[in-house]
Amino acid sequence: MDSTTKTAEFIAEGEHLVASFGAENVGPTLLVFGGIHGNESAGVRAVQRVAERIKDSDLRLCGRVFFFAGNTRALRKGVRFVDSDLNRHWADANVTRNAPDSQLSPQFSEDREQRELLEVLLPVIESARGEVYALDLHSTSAEGVPFATVGDTMRNRRFATGLPVTILLGIEEQLEGTLLEYLNNIGAVTMGFEGGQHYAESTVNTHESLVWLAMERAGIIVWKDLPDADYHAQVVKNATGTPEILEVRYRHAITEEDGFTMHPGYENFQRIRKNEHLADDRSGPVRAREEGLILMPLYQKLGEDGFFIGRRIRPFWLWLSALLRRMRIADLMHFLPGVHPTERGREVLRVDTAVARFFPLQVFHLLGFRKLRWTGESLTVSRRKHDIESPFKEKA
Ligand SMILES: [Zn+2]
């Protein structure tokens, strides 16, 4: 079996910018991240390859591309993280605490990583004069079909559906403080990509081809100038199969104390039945709450997600939600019985589900909201920011 090595000693501590190209502040900006999880070095190797290729060529780029290594200290050790997961680190409070101008000194390894990343990232975003795109490359402990993870805004959908990949909508709703959520909230078009098994050489290849295609999709390079364009499209297509759009319905959250063990043999997108015995933990068997497709079953020690369950979305729902969002129906939702604006106005709504007896979460998803929490009969949803319009385009 072909495999890459498990650690990335070639990355220096704190050196996040792998390479950047395109000097002028015109056109779009693409940010590509590899190794936000330190045991996922395939993404870093992929951006290094693309960078070498661009260096050796006389490619004409319209816009800018930046390649970043994520958790450098964890990459050198080959572990997911040192003190805490860097991809759950981007909630407002953390970002403020670790901002370059903060007086507080970083406490943990990932605080330091975050500060260093912000130091290189913020000037890039500040100086953008066109659309900003962010692509975050990941890999999984189990073998399986690669796929994209997308926060369900119209701008994110438009970018991702132009690539030959299966799209998983709504996973960010299940996770707090991801890098892409942070970038999405400041206005970037974002897409995560799970490229395959951590140590398989094929994962590096798939990531590399996807980065080239993303540069084309972002408008930084035109198809006819893209080196081996058809080859890259074929690599991604072969790896991912027929593109589909799925939604995440359930996350099985775990802690270290749970003693969670996934049953062997599950692969991404494998069909599961309701009540299927998927795993065991301290309190006994873990069964599927509903039927669907199993996503990202955990076969490594560290992690907070045991597995996810997803389902296919029918094209009709995608069409309907695009229509409703263009009509800005979301602006009217607080007039419905049982729906209340909060101290954050109409952007965050509290839904009394005993009164609003339609399928509230599904309806709010359609309209571009994400779930914040569900406590008893009260559902709190917030509107995804920058759903239809880019904050960067105005500067163009
Ligand atoms: Zn990851």
Residues whose N, C-alpha, C, O or C-beta is under 5 A from the ligand:
A	BS01	ZN	H37 E40 H138 S139
